[in-house]
Amino acid sequence: MAKDVDIGKVVRQHLEMEQLFGGFAPKEPSVDAGAELEKVADEVRCCRKCELGSSRTNAVPGEGNPRARIMFVGEAPGADEDAQGRPFVGRAGQLLDKVIAAMGLRRSDVFIGNVLKCRPPENRDPRAEEIISCLPYLQGQIELINPEIIVALGAHAARTLLNSTKSIGQLRGQFHEYHLGIGRPPIKLLATYHTAYLLRNYSPENRRRVWEDMKKVLAELGLPLPEHSSR
C-alpha cells in the first residue's frame, strides 16, 4: 500500500510542475493536426524511455479523428492491443465500440488512446516512471486534437489526467477540468468506468451508470440522443 501512495505522490508532483510551467508556447494556427499526430506516433514507436519499450511487441500510439470532439483515454494497452499496435481492439475495445455506436457515433469520429503507450507485463498497474515518461505523448495528442470533451476510462486514466487521488466512484458522473497549462483554456473531462471493468463486473446498474455518463457527454456537445438508445 505504501508503494502505491509513493507512486501517486511522485506522479502528482510531476503533473503539478507540468501544469505550472506548461502552456507558454503558442499553438501555430496552421498546424496539420493529422500530420503532427503521426509524428507523435512515430516518436512513440521509437521510444525507449522506460523498460516497456523493450518488453512490448508493438507500441500503441492511439488512433482516430485528428479533429475529434471526443477523446477517450484508457490506462494502457492489453495483450490484443500489444499484438496489433492499435488501441482498444480486444473484448474491452469491442464493448467500447458498442458504447460509441450507441451514442450515434463511429469509431472514426472520435480519438482513442491510453496514458501508457506500451503494455505493462501481465497487465500490471503502471509505474510512476512509466507514466512520467509516457505522459508527454498523450499531452501532445490532446493539445493537437483539442477535443471538447475527454472521457477518462477508469481510475488510472482519471486520476492521472485530473491529478487526483479520488476513486473512480467519486470522480465519475460529473464534469471536471483538464488543464494543459497556463494561458490555455481547460478541457472538460468526464470520468467513467473502464469497459474492462464492465466486463469483469457486469450488472444492469453499472451499465446504466456508464450510459448515463455518455448521455451527459452527448448533451454537453449538443448531440441528439439516438432513439434506439433512449433507455
C-alpha positions in Angstrom: 0.0 0.0 0.0 2.8 2.4 0.8 4.3 1.7 -2.6 1.0 2.8 -4.2 1.0 6.0 -2.2 4.6 6.8 -3.2 3.8 6.2 -6.9 0.8 8.5 -6.7 2.8 11.2 -4.9 5.6 11.1 -7.5 3.2 11.4 -10.4 1.2 14.1 -8.8 4.3 16.2 -8.1 5.4 15.8 -11.8 1.9 16.8 -13.0 1.8 19.8 -10.8 5.1 21.0 -12.3 3.9 20.3 -15.8 0.7 22.3 -15.2 2.6 25.2 -13.6 5.3 25.6 -16.4 3.5 24.2 -19.4 1.4 26.2 -21.9 3.8 29.1 -22.8 4.4 28.1 -26.4 1.6 29.4 -28.6 -0.1 26.9 -30.9 0.5 27.6 -34.6 -2.8 28.3 -36.3 -1.8 26.4 -39.5 -0.8 23.1 -37.8 -1.9 20.0 -39.7 -3.1 18.0 -36.7 -3.2 14.7 -38.6 0.4 15.0 -39.8 1.6 16.2 -36.3 -0.3 13.3 -34.7 1.5 10.9 -37.0 4.8 12.4 -35.9 3.9 11.8 -32.2 3.0 8.2 -33.2 6.4 7.8 -34.8 8.1 9.0 -31.7 6.1 6.6 -29.6 7.1 3.7 -31.8 10.8 4.6 -31.4 10.5 5.3 -27.7 12.8 3.5 -25.2 12.4 5.9 -22.3 11.4 3.1 -19.9 11.6 -0.7 -19.8 8.3 -1.1 -21.5 9.9 -0.1 -24.8 12.0 -3.3 -24.7 9.2 -5.7 -23.5 6.5 -4.6 -25.8 5.6 -6.3 -29.1 4.1 -3.1 -30.6 3.7 0.4 -29.3 0.1 1.6 -29.3 0.1 5.4 -30.0 -3.6 5.7 -30.4 -5.8 6.4 -33.4 -8.8 8.3 -34.6 -10.1 11.6 -35.9 -7.5 14.4 -35.6 -10.4 16.8 -35.1 -12.4 14.7 -32.8 -14.8 16.4 -30.4 -14.5 13.5 -28.0 -11.3 11.8 -26.9 -11.4 8.5 -25.0 -8.4 7.8 -22.8 -7.7 4.5 -21.1 -5.0 3.2 -18.8 -2.7 1.1 -21.0 -2.7 -1.4 -23.9 -3.5 -5.1 -23.2 -2.4 -8.2 -25.0 -4.6 -7.8 -28.1 -3.5 -4.1 -28.4 0.1 -5.1 -28.0 -0.2 -7.7 -30.7 -1.9 -5.3 -33.2 -0.5 -1.9 -32.3 -4.0 -0.5 -32.1 -5.9 0.8 -29.0 -9.0 -1.0 -27.6 -9.3 -3.9 -30.1 -9.8 -6.7 -27.5 -13.0 -7.5 -25.7 -13.0 -4.2 -23.8 -12.4 -2.4 -27.1 -15.3 -4.2 -28.7 -17.5 -3.1 -25.8 -16.2 0.5 -26.2 -17.1 0.3 -29.9 -20.7 -0.7 -28.9 -20.8 2.3 -26.5 -19.7 4.7 -29.2 -22.2 3.2 -31.7 -25.0 3.6 -29.1 -24.0 7.3 -28.9 -24.8 7.5 -32.6 -21.1 7.9 -33.5 -18.5 5.8 -35.2 -15.0 4.9 -34.0 -13.6 7.1 -36.8 -15.5 10.1 -35.3 -13.5 10.0 -32.0 -9.9 9.6 -30.9 -8.9 6.7 -28.7 -5.7 6.4 -26.7 -4.1 5.5 -23.4 -2.0 7.0 -20.7 0.7 4.4 -21.4 1.6 3.6 -25.0 3.1 0.2 -24.3 1.7 -2.8 -22.5 2.9 -3.4 -18.9 3.9 -7.1 -18.5 1.0 -9.2 -17.3 -1.2 -6.1 -17.5 0.1 -4.9 -14.1 -0.6 -1.4 -12.9 1.5 1.4 -14.5 4.6 2.6 -12.5 5.4 6.2 -11.8 8.4 6.4 -14.0 6.4 4.9 -16.9 3.6 7.4 -16.5 6.0 10.3 -16.3 8.0 9.1 -19.4 4.8 8.4 -21.5 2.5 11.2 -20.4 4.0 13.9 -22.7 2.9 11.9 -25.7 -0.7 11.9 -24.6 -0.5 15.6 -23.6 0.8 16.4 -27.1 -2.1 14.4 -28.7 -4.6 16.3 -26.5 -3.1 19.6 -27.5 -3.2 18.8 -31.2 -6.7 17.4 -31.2 -8.1 19.9 -28.8 -11.2 17.9 -28.1 -14.2 19.5 -26.5 -14.5 16.6 -24.0 -12.1 13.9 -22.7 -13.7 10.7 -21.5 -11.3 9.1 -19.0 -12.0 5.4 -18.8 -11.2 4.0 -15.4 -9.5 5.1 -12.3 -5.9 5.2 -13.6 -6.7 7.5 -16.5 -9.0 9.7 -14.5 -6.5 10.1 -11.6 -3.6 10.8 -13.9 -5.4 13.4 -16.0 -7.0 15.1 -13.1 -4.0 14.8 -10.8 -6.3 13.3 -8.1 -6.3 10.6 -5.5 -10.1 10.1 -5.6 -11.7 6.8 -6.5 -13.5 6.4 -9.8 -16.8 6.2 -7.9 -16.1 9.7 -6.6 -14.9 11.1 -9.9 -17.4 9.7 -12.4 -20.7 11.2 -13.4 -19.6 14.8 -13.4 -17.5 17.1 -15.5 -14.1 18.2 -14.3 -11.4 20.3 -16.0 -8.3 19.1 -17.6 -5.6 21.7 -17.7 -2.9 21.8 -20.5 -1.1 24.7 -18.9 -1.1 28.4 -18.1 -2.8 30.5 -20.7 -4.7 27.6 -22.2 -8.5 27.1 -21.6 -9.3 23.9 -19.7 -10.9 21.0 -21.5 -14.0 19.3 -20.0 -13.3 15.8 -18.7 -15.8 13.2 -17.7 -14.6 10.0 -15.9 -16.5 6.8 -16.2 -15.9 3.1 -15.7 -13.4 1.3 -18.0 -15.1 -1.1 -20.3 -12.7 -3.8 -19.0 -14.3 -3.2 -15.6 -17.7 -3.6 -17.0 -16.7 -7.0 -18.4 -15.5 -8.1 -15.1 -18.3 -6.6 -13.0 -21.2 -6.6 -15.4 -24.5 -5.6 -13.9 -27.5 -3.6 -15.2 -26.6 -0.9 -12.7 -23.0 -0.5 -13.9 -24.2 -0.5 -17.5 -26.8 2.2 -16.6 -24.1 4.3 -14.9 -21.9 4.3 -18.0 -24.7 5.1 -20.3 -25.8 8.0 -18.1 -22.3 9.3 -18.3 -22.3 9.1 -22.1 -25.7 10.8 -22.3 -24.1 13.7 -20.4 -21.4 13.9 -23.0 -23.9 14.0 -25.8 -25.9 16.7 -24.1 -22.8 18.8 -23.4 -21.9 18.6 -27.1 -25.5 19.3 -28.2 -25.7 16.0 -30.0 -29.0 14.1 -30.2 -29.7 11.0 -28.2 -30.3 8.1 -30.7 -33.8 6.9 -30.4 -32.7 3.2 -30.1 -30.5 4.2 -27.2 -33.0 6.2 -25.2 -33.1 3.7 -22.3 
